[in-house]
Amino acid sequence: MPTSSAHARMPSIRDVARLAGVSHQTVSRVLNDHPSIRPETKERVLDAIRVLDYRPNVAARALATSRSRTLGLLSATTGEFGPTSSIAAIEDAARAEGYSISTLNLPETTPEAIGQAVRQLVRESVDGLVVLAPQVRVFNVLRGLAVSVPFVSLQTASGSDGVSLSADQVAGARMITEYLIGLGHEDILHLAGPQDWIEAESRMRGYLDALRDADLPTFAPIRGDWTADFGYFAGQELARRRDFTAVFAGNDLMAIGLMHGFRDAGLRIPIDVSVVGFDDIPVAAHIAPPLTTVHQDFPELGRRAVQILLAEIRGEDVPVFGPVVPVLCGRESAASR
């Protein structure tokens, strides 16, 4: 059946201007958040946009303003709790500012794959780039690339180019190790994350610093892979040693698997051995016994990333943030000796 032109044609910027009683140039200024627009005029235009369900042509606006209102997100994570929480916050914060997110997940972190991903996002005319890749080698590659747009990195190693944001992983690991020492533990093992992961290295450093400052013996960290399965395997193996009284696992998933392995080997937590984790994932407070861990505000990292990136894009003063401060969550999985 034939469709009337009124229903077939999408509303235009001139339709919005006519309904709001302003010029189409004023509508354009509202869409670009121009500071010269009076609040009452802006509200009238926004009301007209809502009534007409007007959706600006992104490509046309990009040509007119040299901005696509799209941010690129380069991720080399595989579903870990912290990065996933930050990504959700980045998407929410960008959307609140009228930006969309174009995400590229790196299947591998070779120099070729990283370079190809950055070039693809730049070809998509992103206004800026958030890099969420916790491996040292990713930033080593980025330092050698001529990235033509502003970018900010999360959980970065020192010395990377661009602006960086991080949670204070070293302080958090030191805090929870000192907590175990305060409970009377002297023989404390560390189940670390994978080599080359920035978080794993930082948490291991905090653990070792706390033991050295307390003049306690240090043990070679056991390298894991962040998974509960590895934690379970480690628990089964470590139950045969019994030359320790506490274990600091580099993340909560490994800690949960570790506790499972210990229980199946006949050890009682925390009577026979204390276990602590890191990250404070939602389930940590609800296992038996509830897991002592370190809480990190991953969403705040994501929000800060967007604030910094948009300030750079707009030519505004870039806000300066310190590291996100971790918080100790003392629960029943760790007890006094």
Number of C-alpha atoms within 10 A of each C-alpha: 3 5 8 8 8 8 8 9 9 13 16 16 19 15 16 25 20 15 15 21 14 15 13 17 12 20 25 17 14 20 16 14 13 12 9 10 14 10 11 9 16 20 14 17 24 18 15 20 23 11 11 15 12 16 12 14 10 13 12 12 16 16 10 10 10 12 18 20 24 22 27 24 26 21 22 20 18 11 9 13 17 17 23 18 17 22 22 14 21 26 20 18 20 22 14 10 13 12 18 19 19 15 17 16 15 17 12 11 16 13 16 10 14 24 18 13 19 21 16 14 22 18 9 13 18 22 25 25 28 26 24 23 23 22 21 19 18 23 21 15 16 18 14 11 15 10 17 12 17 18 25 23 26 22 23 25 23 10 10 17 18 16 18 21 21 20 21 19 27 21 21 25 29 20 19 25 26 20 18 24 20 12 14 13 22 19 17 23 23 25 26 25 25 17 14 13 17 20 26 24 19 22 26 22 16 21 27 23 19 22 20 11 9 12 10 15 12 17 13 10 16 14 16 23 18 22 18 21 18 20 27 23 17 22 25 22 14 18 19 10 8 11 11 17 20 27 25 28 30 31 30 29 27 30 32 28 23 31 32 21 24 26 16 14 15 11 18 14 20 18 13 15 23 26 29 32 29 28 24 23 19 9 12 22 17 9 11 13 17 17 28 27 31 23 17 22 17 22 20 15 26 28 19 21 28 25 16 22 25 22 14 20 16 10 9 10 9 15 11 9 13 9 14 16 14 20 17 18 18 17 15 16 24 25 20 14 17
